[in-house]
Amino acid sequence: MSRIGKLPVPVPSGVDVQLDGSVVTVKGPKGTLSHTVAEPITVVKSEDGTLEVQRPNDERRSKALHGLSRTLINNMVVGVTDGFEKKLEIVGVGYRVLSKGPTELEFQLGYSHVINFKAPEGITFAVESQTKLGVVGIDKQLVGEVAANIRKLRKPEPYKGKGVRYAGEHIRRKVGKAGK
């Protein structure tokens, strides 16, 4: 049996979970998230207030969806209580980010023009300095996607390591040209 799938999802106080067929809606202090659970998987609310994800059989597809569904529901509960944040760093001479409000950024990344980046709904930016920023939201998937799109503006290159990278990300460096 799936070790992740059989774990119950703890629901803290202040979080309201509603089950409507295969749709799970989680409402908390930071907002509301909803997810449709895939077909063979069912979600049951137990007496002690936790959620249990169950699968009907041991088919390959059911086993695969079991742990996935439990993790997605757990991420929704964590998102509406604590939220998620991805931190990014900018490395390079003259590379910087400016905050144009909580949902818009302006990047200077070595191109001839500045790049304006607007956040989708539910995402805010936290700019700590000119070279450090954070992507904050309640939907883990959306936070990761927005952070990846920001990183895509100027990926870290392997020779000098210049570009936008995740905080703590290790960039494999290459040796430059060998001089005579």
C-alpha positions as a printed NumPy array, in Angstrom:
array([[  0.   ,   0.   ,   0.   ],
       [  1.144,   3.547,  -0.686],
       [  3.036,   4.854,   2.317],
       [  2.064,   8.425,   1.512],
       [ -1.506,   7.631,   0.447],
       [ -2.449,   5.826,   3.641],
       [ -1.389,   8.723,   5.885],
       [ -4.349,  10.794,   7.094],
       [ -4.422,  14.493,   6.163],
       [ -4.56 ,  16.556,   9.379],
       [ -7.051,  19.428,   9.253],
       [ -6.1  ,  22.199,  11.713],
       [ -8.68 ,  24.315,  13.492],
       [ -9.867,  27.27 ,  11.435],
       [ -9.842,  25.221,   8.222],
       [-13.158,  24.107,   6.708],
       [-13.152,  21.125,   4.32 ],
       [-16.181,  20.323,   2.187],
       [-16.562,  17.111,   0.199],
       [-18.99 ,  17.232,  -2.731],
       [-18.663,  13.984,  -4.651],
       [-15.159,  14.049,  -6.12 ],
       [-14.636,  17.79 ,  -5.488],
       [-12.682,  18.74 ,  -2.355],
       [-12.923,  22.405,  -1.279],
       [-10.62 ,  23.713,   1.45 ],
       [-11.33 ,  27.095,   3.05 ],
       [ -8.893,  28.697,   5.482],
       [ -7.634,  32.019,   6.782],
       [ -5.592,  32.75 ,   3.619],
       [ -8.237,  31.784,   1.042],
       [-10.095,  28.962,  -0.676],
       [ -8.768,  26.169,  -2.901],
       [-10.666,  23.477,  -4.775],
       [ -9.546,  20.221,  -6.435],
       [-11.357,  17.46 ,  -8.322],
       [-10.033,  14.063,  -7.215],
       [ -9.35 ,  11.584, -10.042],
       [-11.916,   8.856, -10.722],
       [-11.18 ,   5.701,  -8.66 ],
       [ -9.956,   7.625,  -5.588],
       [-12.36 ,   8.631,  -2.802],
       [-11.888,  11.061,   0.096],
       [-13.585,  10.402,   3.443],
       [-13.783,  12.625,   6.519],
       [-13.044,  10.609,   9.669],
       [-14.405,  11.122,  13.193],
       [-11.225,  12.73 ,  14.534],
       [-11.433,  15.526,  11.927],
       [ -8.786,  14.209,   9.529],
       [ -9.225,  13.358,   5.858],
       [ -8.483,   9.888,   4.534],
       [ -7.783,   9.137,   0.886],
       [ -8.859,   5.636,  -0.162],
       [ -8.42 ,   3.557,  -3.299],
       [-10.734,   0.733,  -4.385],
       [ -8.149,  -1.76 ,  -5.691],
       [ -4.457,  -2.362,  -6.286],
       [ -4.372,  -1.556,  -9.986],
       [ -1.37 ,   0.411, -11.206],
       [ -3.373,   3.568, -11.972],
       [ -5.126,   3.489,  -8.58 ],
       [ -1.82 ,   3.081,  -6.758],
       [ -0.301,   5.981,  -8.685],
       [ -3.246,   8.311,  -8.006],
       [ -3.495,   7.339,  -4.318],
       [ -0.373,   9.104,  -3.06 ],
       [ -0.768,  11.939,  -5.566],
       [ -4.304,  12.756,  -4.443],
       [ -3.323,  12.697,  -0.765],
       [ -0.376,  15.033,  -1.409],
       [ -2.481,  17.47 ,  -3.456],
       [ -5.113,  17.656,  -0.7  ],
       [ -2.421,  18.093,   1.966],
       [ -0.847,  20.913,  -0.099],
       [ -4.231,  22.647,  -0.244],
       [ -4.59 ,  22.458,   3.563],
       [ -1.026,  23.765,   4.085],
       [ -1.602,  26.49 ,   1.468],
       [ -4.708,  27.974,   3.082],
       [ -3.075,  27.961,   6.549],
       [  0.592,  28.879,   5.936],
       [  0.935,  29.555,   2.207],
       [  3.926,  28.779,   0.008],
       [  6.956,  30.818,  -1.014],
       [  9.699,  30.271,  -3.593],
       [ 12.807,  32.426,  -3.249],
       [ 14.83 ,  33.573,  -6.268],
       [ 18.237,  35.239,  -6.588],
       [ 19.59 ,  37.371,  -9.409],
       [ 23.31 ,  37.101, -10.167],
       [ 25.103,  39.397, -12.608],
       [ 26.54 ,  42.892, -12.882],
       [ 23.703,  45.356, -13.489],
       [ 21.009,  42.688, -13.087],
       [ 18.278,  43.778, -10.682],
       [ 14.581,  43.707,  -9.857],
       [ 12.299,  46.574,  -8.821],
       [  8.913,  46.213,  -7.179],
       [  6.085,  48.058,  -8.936],
       [  3.534,  47.089,  -6.284],
       [  2.757,  43.687,  -4.752],
       [  1.784,  42.079,  -8.085],
       [  4.192,  43.599, -10.604],
       [  7.955,  43.462, -11.038],
       [ 10.399,  45.227, -13.324],
       [ 13.568,  43.333, -14.264],
       [ 16.831,  44.554, -15.739],
       [ 18.588,  41.406, -16.931],
       [ 21.2  ,  42.573, -19.417],
       [ 18.811,  43.048, -22.322],
       [ 18.402,  46.391, -24.104],
       [ 14.986,  46.82 , -22.476],
       [ 13.394,  46.342, -19.065],
       [ 11.031,  43.399, -18.566],
       [  7.723,  43.976, -16.755],
       [  6.265,  40.857, -15.117],
       [  2.678,  40.803, -13.829],
       [  1.552,  38.206, -11.305],
       [ -1.484,  36.034, -12.008],
       [ -4.373,  36.23 ,  -9.56 ],
       [ -3.49 ,  34.801,  -6.144],
       [  0.261,  35.487,  -6.392],
       [  2.189,  38.329,  -4.754],
       [  5.869,  39.221,  -4.853],
       [  8.148,  40.015,  -1.917],
       [ 11.262,  41.915,  -3.007],
       [ 13.91 ,  41.799,  -0.256],
       [ 16.687,  43.576,  -2.151],
       [ 17.651,  44.362,  -5.747],
       [ 18.878,  40.791,  -6.213],
       [ 16.524,  38.755,  -3.989],
       [ 12.803,  38.191,  -4.377],
       [ 10.108,  35.769,  -3.285],
       [  6.989,  34.451,  -5.   ],
       [  4.181,  34.018,  -2.424],
       [  0.764,  32.356,  -2.76 ],
       [ -1.574,  29.654,  -1.451],
       [ -1.487,  27.355,  -4.521],
       [  1.799,  25.411,  -4.537],
       [  1.576,  24.553,  -8.232],
       [  0.943,  28.171,  -9.257],
       [  3.773,  29.487,  -7.047],
       [  6.209,  27.039,  -8.649],
       [  5.01 ,  27.853, -12.153],
       [  5.376,  31.625, -11.682],
       [  8.861,  31.151, -10.166],
       [  9.85 ,  28.987, -13.151],
       [  8.544,  31.627, -15.584],
       [ 10.606,  34.319, -13.829],
       [ 13.682,  32.069, -13.967],
       [ 13.021,  31.524, -17.675],
       [ 13.494,  35.272, -18.351],
       [ 17.27 ,  34.768, -18.025],
       [ 18.392,  31.255, -17.093],
       [ 21.709,  30.952, -15.258],
       [ 24.457,  30.394, -17.805],
       [ 27.216,  27.84 , -17.091],
       [ 30.308,  30.023, -17.643],
       [ 29.862,  32.931, -15.228],
       [ 26.633,  31.802, -13.525],
       [ 24.807,  35.011, -14.44 ],
       [ 21.005,  34.941, -14.498],
       [ 17.96 ,  34.267, -12.317],
       [ 18.212,  31.193, -10.103],
       [ 16.355,  29.597,  -7.223],
       [ 17.797,  30.384,  -3.788],
       [ 20.346,  27.716,  -2.952],
       [ 20.383,  26.3  ,  -6.499],
       [ 23.76 ,  24.923,  -7.576],
       [ 24.791,  25.837, -11.118],
       [ 27.21 ,  23.454, -12.828],
       [ 30.044,  25.618, -14.082],
       [ 32.081,  25.041, -17.23 ],
       [ 35.695,  25.982, -17.831],
       [ 36.145,  28.756, -20.377],
       [ 38.47 ,  28.821, -23.347],
       [ 42.005,  27.639, -22.685],
       [ 44.486,  30.444, -23.378],
       [ 47.83 ,  29.913, -25.137]])
